[in-house]
Amino acid sequence: MKPSINFDELIKKDSIHHSVYSDPLIFKLEMDRIFSRTWLMLGHESQIPLPGDFMTTDMAGQSVIVSRAENGEIYALFNRCTHRGALLTIESKGHASMFTCPYHGWTYKTTGEIHFVPKPNGYGENHQQKFSELGLLKIPSLSMYRGFIFASLSSEVESLDSFLGPMKSSFDDLVDRAPDGDIEIAGGVFKHAYDGNWKLVLENHLDGVHPNYVHISSVMAARHQPKEESVASSKGHYSDIAVRQMLQNGAPDHVWEELGMWTTDQGHGYMGDYHNDSRLVVGMNHPDFKSYKDKLVARVGDAEAERILSVTRWNSIIYPNVSFMSQFRQLRIVHPISVDRTVVYTYNVRLKGAPESMFRDTVAFSNVVNGTASWVLTDDLEVYGRVQKGLAMSQPEWIDIGRGLGTDVQEGEHVVRGGTGTSEIFIRRQFSAWLNYMKQEA
């Protein structure tokens, strides 16, 4: 029996019904109609660099193996033995020439093809033909952009190129910054959970109003740091970048209002016009930055290097499961668990060819801003929990998302820019995409 939910009645121009965050049935439908039908980022090819390397992740609650086969190609496979259904691996990453089921020993190649079945004669006369059809089930759609791996549980999904649309330029911004023209995921992963709906984190990452309130304690702590501690040493280390980020969170209202906010039809979006590279290092003539820039110039030339470094994007959101920051070199992948429980994986990005001190700075930033003991993340997690508890209440029924309504500007066929940097256009556009997905029945 199909659920009788009129999704149009839950979404208004300036408000959202609280149940879209708190109703378990709606969450279940989101897993079916959004997370099972569109593109989800699984990771980056650098996480499985060698033949035999693999990692595991999940898609709409389905366990998935992402492997690099002996031929060098990447495969995404359901992590389930086709015999009796056991998970083939519980490791988050590893290296294997084969995947062997721990229950009855069925063994599969890293391409998913079946390799060995114990006591095969017991399966009947046509067992060899039967086994050839019982390889690991492949994820229906797999595609990549600039090394990032995307997959979909639907075979009828639109092309990845169409799905990303204008947001391809955010990936370009990240990868083009590497002096060697490539990046890699390195330095491990932070995994944190919060007691809230998956949509909250994607909304928060484009919210320009909350930093001065949610993060006020860390802002005040940064303001009380002695000035000499915020100056990089002559050795080229600039670990004070996290303190400087705290100070930027406390920027005056007019700075946030003047930010750029761009959104697309698919619910994607990004912030810009604030974090330029002169703010992210202690001066453009800092030894580490100068060494980095010289290497970038050597590869692309002065004009292209200036163009690359002049891009001032902040958070970029790929709806429904990705948030990343080019200049801070952070990648976050969102994993919904239940209507009120979400896990986020945070990865560090190394720019190949850049001074190693820049990657140390990336890790330091992640520790202070994205780590589970950070000054910043703990603030956000507390707020997510409070919001979720509030939205689980029956009254009031509606929440307001009307900030900036009527000031948004159409820029191109599929891009709308917020009238100010604190417009809630990003939430309205995310829910416009949400509504399109949710109204598509099976």
C-alpha positions in Angstrom: 0.0 0.0 0.0 1.5 3.3 -1.1 1.8 6.0 1.6 -0.7 8.8 1.2 1.5 11.9 1.7 0.8 15.1 -0.3 4.3 16.5 -0.4 3.1 19.7 -2.0 1.3 20.5 1.2 4.6 20.3 3.2 6.6 22.9 1.3 5.6 26.6 1.0 7.6 29.5 -0.5 8.7 30.7 2.9 8.1 27.8 5.3 8.5 24.1 5.7 6.4 21.6 7.7 8.4 20.2 10.6 7.5 16.6 9.7 10.0 16.6 6.8 12.7 16.5 9.5 11.0 14.3 12.0 8.6 11.8 10.3 10.2 8.3 10.0 8.0 7.4 7.1 9.2 10.5 5.2 12.8 9.5 6.0 12.2 6.0 4.6 10.8 7.6 1.4 13.8 9.9 1.1 16.1 6.8 1.1 14.0 5.4 -1.7 13.3 8.5 -3.8 16.4 10.6 -3.2 19.4 8.5 -2.0 18.5 5.5 -4.2 17.8 7.5 -7.3 20.3 10.2 -7.7 24.1 10.4 -7.7 26.0 10.0 -4.4 29.6 10.6 -3.9 31.4 7.5 -2.7 34.9 8.9 -2.4 38.0 9.7 -4.4 40.1 7.3 -6.6 43.2 8.1 -4.5 41.6 6.1 -1.7 42.1 2.9 -3.7 45.3 3.7 -5.7 46.5 0.1 -6.4 44.9 -2.9 -8.0 43.4 -4.9 -5.2 42.7 -1.9 -3.0 39.2 -1.5 -1.8 37.0 0.6 0.6 33.5 0.2 1.9 30.8 2.8 2.2 27.0 2.8 2.1 24.3 4.0 -0.2 20.8 4.5 1.2 21.6 1.9 3.9 23.1 -0.5 1.4 26.7 -1.7 2.2 28.9 -1.1 -0.9 32.5 -2.2 -1.8 34.4 0.1 -4.0 37.4 -1.8 -5.5 40.2 -1.3 -8.0 40.5 -4.5 -10.0 43.6 -5.9 -11.6 42.9 -4.2 -14.8 43.0 -0.8 -13.0 39.3 -0.1 -13.4 37.1 0.9 -10.5 34.0 -1.2 -9.5 31.2 -0.5 -7.1 29.6 -3.7 -5.8 26.9 -4.6 -3.3 28.7 -6.0 -0.2 26.6 -9.1 0.0 27.4 -12.7 -0.9 25.0 -14.0 -3.5 24.7 -17.4 -1.7 23.3 -16.7 1.7 23.6 -12.9 2.0 26.5 -12.4 4.4 28.6 -9.3 4.3 31.9 -10.1 2.5 33.9 -7.6 4.5 33.4 -5.4 7.5 36.7 -3.5 7.0 36.4 0.2 6.0 39.4 -0.3 3.6 42.0 -2.8 2.7 43.7 -4.8 0.0 42.5 -8.1 -1.4 43.0 -10.2 -4.5 39.6 -11.9 -3.8 36.6 -11.4 -1.6 35.7 -14.5 0.3 32.5 -15.0 2.2 33.1 -16.0 5.8 30.0 -18.3 5.9 30.5 -20.9 3.2 33.6 -19.8 1.4 32.2 -18.5 -1.9 34.9 -16.4 -3.4 34.7 -13.4 -5.8 37.1 -11.5 -7.9 37.5 -7.7 -7.3 35.4 -7.2 -10.4 32.6 -9.1 -8.8 32.8 -12.2 -10.9 32.6 -15.5 -9.1 35.9 -17.3 -8.7 35.3 -20.3 -6.4 32.5 -22.2 -4.9 33.1 -25.1 -2.5 31.6 -28.5 -3.4 30.1 -27.2 -6.6 28.6 -30.5 -7.7 26.0 -30.2 -5.0 24.3 -27.4 -6.8 23.0 -29.5 -9.7 24.0 -30.3 -13.3 24.0 -26.7 -14.5 25.9 -25.3 -11.6 28.6 -23.8 -13.7 26.2 -21.7 -15.7 24.3 -20.9 -12.5 27.5 -19.7 -10.8 28.4 -17.5 -13.8 25.2 -15.6 -13.1 25.8 -15.3 -9.3 28.6 -12.8 -9.3 28.4 -9.8 -6.9 25.7 -7.4 -8.0 27.1 -4.2 -9.5 25.8 -0.8 -8.5 23.8 0.2 -11.5 25.5 3.5 -12.3 29.1 4.6 -11.7 30.8 7.7 -13.0 33.7 10.0 -12.1 34.6 13.7 -12.2 38.1 15.0 -11.6 38.9 11.8 -9.6 35.8 11.8 -7.4 33.7 8.7 -7.6 29.9 8.9 -7.9 27.4 6.1 -8.0 23.6 5.7 -8.2 21.4 2.8 -7.3 19.3 3.7 -10.3 20.1 2.7 -13.9 18.0 5.5 -15.2 19.7 8.4 -13.4 20.6 11.5 -15.5 24.3 11.8 -16.5 26.7 12.9 -13.9 27.7 15.8 -16.1 24.1 17.0 -16.1 23.6 16.4 -12.4 26.7 18.4 -11.4 26.0 21.1 -13.9 27.6 24.4 -12.8 29.0 22.8 -9.7 31.7 21.1 -11.8 33.6 24.4 -11.4 33.8 23.9 -7.6 35.6 20.6 -8.2 37.8 22.3 -10.8 38.6 25.0 -8.2 39.8 22.3 -5.8 41.8 20.2 -8.2 43.3 23.0 -10.2 45.0 24.4 -7.1 47.4 21.4 -7.0 50.8 22.3 -8.4 51.0 18.8 -9.9 47.5 19.0 -11.3 46.1 16.3 -9.0 44.9 15.7 -5.4 44.6 12.8 -3.0 42.7 12.0 0.1 45.2 11.5 2.9 45.6 11.7 6.7 42.8 9.4 7.7 39.1 10.2 8.3 37.1 11.8 11.1 33.7 10.1 11.6 31.2 11.9 13.8 27.5 11.3 14.5 24.8 13.7 15.5 21.3 13.3 16.8 19.6 15.1 13.9 18.2 14.8 10.4 20.6 14.6 7.5 19.4 17.8 6.0 20.5 19.9 8.9 24.2 19.7 8.1 23.8 20.6 4.5 21.7 23.6 5.4 24.2 24.7 8.1 27.2 24.7 5.8 25.7 27.5 3.7 24.3 29.5 6.6 25.9 32.9 7.1 24.0 33.9 10.1 24.8 31.2 12.6 28.6 31.6 13.1 28.3 34.8 15.2 25.9 33.0 17.5 26.6 29.2 17.5 30.4 29.7 17.5 30.6 32.8 19.7 32.6 31.0 22.4 35.4 30.1 20.0 35.2 33.5 18.4 35.8 35.2 21.8 38.6 32.8 22.6 40.4 33.6 19.3 39.9 37.3 20.0 41.8 36.9 23.2 44.8 35.3 21.7 48.0 37.4 21.9 48.8 38.9 18.6 52.3 37.5 18.5 50.8 34.0 18.5 48.8 34.7 15.4 51.9 35.4 13.3 53.5 32.6 11.4 57.1 31.7 12.3 59.9 32.2 9.9 60.1 28.4 9.5 57.1 28.5 7.3 54.5 27.0 9.7 51.1 28.7 9.8 49.1 26.5 12.2 47.3 29.6 13.4 44.9 29.2 10.4 42.3 27.7 12.7 42.4 30.7 15.1 42.1 33.0 12.1 39.1 31.0 10.9 37.5 31.6 14.4 38.1 35.3 13.9 36.4 35.2 10.5 33.4 33.4 12.0 33.0 36.5 14.1 33.1 38.9 11.1 30.7 41.9 11.2 27.2 41.5 9.8 28.0 43.5 6.7 30.7 41.0 5.7 28.2 38.1 5.8 25.6 40.2 3.9 28.1 40.9 1.1 28.9 37.2 0.6 27.9 35.6 -2.7 25.4 32.7 -2.5 24.7 30.6 -5.7 22.3 27.7 -6.0 21.3 25.3 -8.7 18.1 23.4 -9.7 19.5 20.1 -8.2 19.8 21.7 -4.7 23.5 22.3 -5.0 25.1 25.5 -3.9 28.2 27.4 -2.8 29.3 30.5 -0.9 31.9 32.8 -2.3 33.5 36.3 -2.3 35.1 36.1 1.1 37.9 33.6 1.7 40.7 34.6 -0.6 44.1 33.2 -0.3 45.6 36.3 1.3 43.3 35.6 4.3 44.2 31.9 4.5 47.9 32.3 4.8 49.9 35.0 6.6 50.5 37.2 3.6 51.0 36.2 0.0 54.8 36.5 0.5 54.9 33.8 3.2 57.7 31.3 2.4 55.4 28.3 2.2 52.9 30.1 0.1 55.5 31.5 -2.2 57.0 28.0 -2.8 53.5 26.7 -3.5 52.7 29.5 -5.9 56.0 29.2 -7.7 55.3 25.5 -8.4 51.8 26.3 -9.5 53.1 29.0 -11.9 55.6 26.6 -13.3 52.8 24.2 -14.4 50.1 26.6 -15.6 51.8 30.0 -16.0 51.4 33.3 -14.2 48.0 34.3 -15.7 46.3 30.9 -15.0 47.8 30.7 -11.5 46.4 34.2 -10.7 43.0 33.0 -12.0 43.1 29.9 -9.9 44.0 31.7 -6.8 41.5 34.4 -7.3 38.5 32.0 -7.0 37.0 32.7 -3.6 34.6 29.8 -3.0 33.9 28.7 0.5 31.6 25.8 1.2 30.3 23.9 -1.8 27.3 21.6 -1.4 26.5 18.7 -3.8 23.0 17.7 -2.8 22.2 15.3 -1.1 25.4 14.0 0.4 28.5 16.2 -0.1 30.1 19.3 1.4 33.6 20.4 0.6 35.9 23.4 1.0 38.5 24.1 -1.7 40.7 26.5 0.1 40.7 24.7 3.4 41.0 21.4 1.5 38.3 19.5 3.4 35.7 17.0 2.1 32.6 15.8 4.1 30.3 13.0 3.0 26.9 12.7 4.7 25.4 9.3 5.7 21.8 9.3 6.9 21.2 6.6 9.5 17.7 7.3 10.6 15.3 10.3 10.7 17.1 11.7 13.7 20.6 10.2 13.4 23.3 11.1 10.9 27.0 10.2 10.4 29.5 12.5 8.6 32.8 11.4 7.2 35.4 14.2 7.0 38.5 13.8 4.8 41.7 15.9 4.3 42.8 16.7 0.8 46.4 16.9 -0.2 47.4 19.1 -3.1 50.0 17.0 -4.9 53.2 19.0 -5.4 52.4 21.5 -2.7 54.8 22.0 0.3 54.2 19.3 3.0 53.6 22.1 5.5 50.4 23.0 3.7 49.1 19.5 4.2 50.1 19.6 7.9 48.1 22.8 8.1 45.1 21.1 6.4 45.2 18.4 9.1 45.6 21.0 11.9 42.6 22.9 10.5 40.6 19.7 10.4 41.5 18.8 14.0 40.4 22.2 15.3 37.4 22.8 13.1 36.1 19.4 12.0 37.4 17.0 14.8 35.1 15.6 17.4 36.9 17.6 20.1 37.1 20.8 18.0 36.0 24.3 19.1 33.6 24.5 16.2 32.0 21.1 15.4 30.9 20.5 18.9 28.9 23.8 18.8 27.2 22.6 15.6 26.4 19.2 17.0 24.8 20.7 20.0 22.6 22.9 17.9 21.6 20.0 15.5 20.4 18.1 18.5 18.4 21.0 19.9 16.9 21.6 16.5 15.9 18.0 16.0 14.2 17.9 19.5 12.3 21.0 18.6 11.2 19.8 15.2 9.9 16.5 16.8 7.4 18.6 18.7 3.9 18.9 17.2 3.7 22.6 17.5 4.3 25.0 15.9 3.8 23.1 12.7 5.9 25.3 10.4 9.4 26.6 10.3 10.4 29.8 8.5 12.8 29.9 5.6 11.8 33.3 4.2 15.0 35.3 4.8 15.8 37.1 1.5 12.7 35.9 -0.3 12.0 38.1 -3.2 15.5 39.4 -3.6 16.9 36.3 -5.4 18.4 36.9 -8.8 18.3 34.4 -11.8 21.8 34.0 -13.2 21.7 31.7 -16.2 19.2 29.0 -16.9 19.8 26.8 -13.8 21.5 29.1 -11.3 19.9 31.5 -8.8 21.9 33.8 -6.6 20.7 35.0 -3.2 20.1 38.7 -2.9 22.4 38.8 0.0 24.9 36.4 1.5 22.5 35.6 4.4 19.5 34.8 2.2 18.0 31.4 2.9 17.8 30.8 -0.9 20.0 27.7 -0.3 17.3 26.0 1.9 14.5 27.0 -0.5 16.4 25.5 -3.4 17.3 22.4 -1.6 13.7 21.8 -0.8 12.7 22.6 -4.4 15.0 19.7 -5.4 13.7 17.6 -2.5 10.1 18.1 -3.7 10.9 17.1 -7.2 12.5 13.9 -6.0 9.8 13.0 -3.5 7.0 13.4 -6.0 8.5 10.8 -8.3 6.8 7.6 -7.3 8.2 4.2 -8.2 
